């Protein structure tokens, strides 16, 4: 971790929350916390990790990248 005020230590989290807010939160009204919690789970597990392609992962989904990681033999 870097010192307070250095932006690069949580850049990944900030990028995710920017995307999360622009794709889900800003377009919905949640009547209760449980509805918001369910919508968040569905967004992260159903869309963000399973179907949304990420440029940082060579336009693969996180699920595809993880599957590739665990099924590809490691060279010695």
C-alpha positions in Angstrom: 0.0 0.0 0.0 1.1 3.5 -0.7 0.7 6.6 1.4 -2.6 8.4 1.7 -3.3 10.5 -1.3 -1.6 8.2 -3.8 -4.2 7.1 -6.3 -2.6 4.0 -7.7 -3.1 1.8 -4.7 -6.9 1.5 -5.2 -7.2 2.3 -8.9 -8.7 -1.1 -9.7 -11.4 -0.7 -7.1 -12.2 2.8 -8.2 -12.5 1.7 -11.8 -14.9 -1.1 -10.8 -17.1 1.2 -8.7 -17.2 3.8 -11.5 -18.4 1.1 -13.9 -20.8 -0.3 -11.3 -22.4 3.1 -10.7 -22.7 4.1 -14.4 -24.1 0.7 -15.5 -26.4 -0.1 -12.6 -26.8 2.3 -9.7 -27.5 5.5 -11.7 -30.2 3.8 -13.7 -32.2 2.2 -10.9 -34.3 3.0 -7.8 -34.0 0.5 -5.0 -36.9 0.5 -2.6 -35.1 -1.5 0.1 -31.5 -2.5 0.9 -32.3 -6.2 0.2 -33.4 -5.3 -3.4 -30.2 -3.3 -3.8 -28.1 -6.1 -2.4 -29.8 -8.6 -4.8 -29.3 -6.3 -7.8 -25.7 -5.9 -6.9 -25.2 -9.7 -6.6 -26.9 -10.2 -10.0 -24.8 -7.5 -11.6 -21.5 -8.8 -10.3 -22.0 -12.5 -10.7 -24.4 -12.5 -13.6 -23.1 -9.7 -15.8 -19.7 -8.3 -14.7 -17.9 -11.6 -14.2 -19.8 -13.9 -16.7 -20.6 -11.8 -19.8 -19.0 -8.4 -19.7 -15.7 -8.3 -21.6 -12.8 -6.5 -20.1 -10.1 -4.8 -22.2 -7.5 -5.5 -19.6 -8.2 -9.2 -20.0 -7.7 -9.1 -23.8 -11.5 -8.8 -24.2 -12.4 -11.9 -22.3 -14.7 -12.1 -19.4 -13.2 -12.7 -15.9 -14.8 -16.2 -15.9 -13.1 -17.1 -19.2 -9.8 -15.8 -17.9 -10.1 -17.7 -14.7 -11.0 -20.9 -16.5 -8.0 -20.5 -18.8 -5.8 -19.9 -15.8 -6.9 -23.1 -14.1 -6.9 -25.3 -17.2 -3.7 -24.3 -18.8 -0.6 -26.4 -17.8 2.2 -24.4 -16.3 5.5 -24.7 -18.1 8.5 -25.7 -15.9 
